C-alpha cells in the first residue's frame, strides 16, 4: 500500500487501532483491516475486511485531480 501511495504522492497513514482506540472511535472503524480514502477533505471511500492492493490502486486512479465537486457514488459504483 505504501508503494502505491508514494507513487501517486498520496499521504498514507497506517494505524494500529489497538494502540490508538480513540482513533477507531473517531473514524467509526468497527472492522479491521479498514481503508478510508479522503479526497479534498471529505471521505471518498471506505472499505473493510478483504480488499486487495490492486483494487485500492484501481479505485485511487479513478479520483479526479482537479478541486471541483466530485460525485463519489458515480466514481465508486
Secondary structure, DSSP 8 states (H G I E B T S, - for coil): -HHHHHHTT-------TTT-HHHHHHTT--SSSEEEEEETTEEEEEEESS--HHHHHHHHHTS-SSSS---HHHHT-
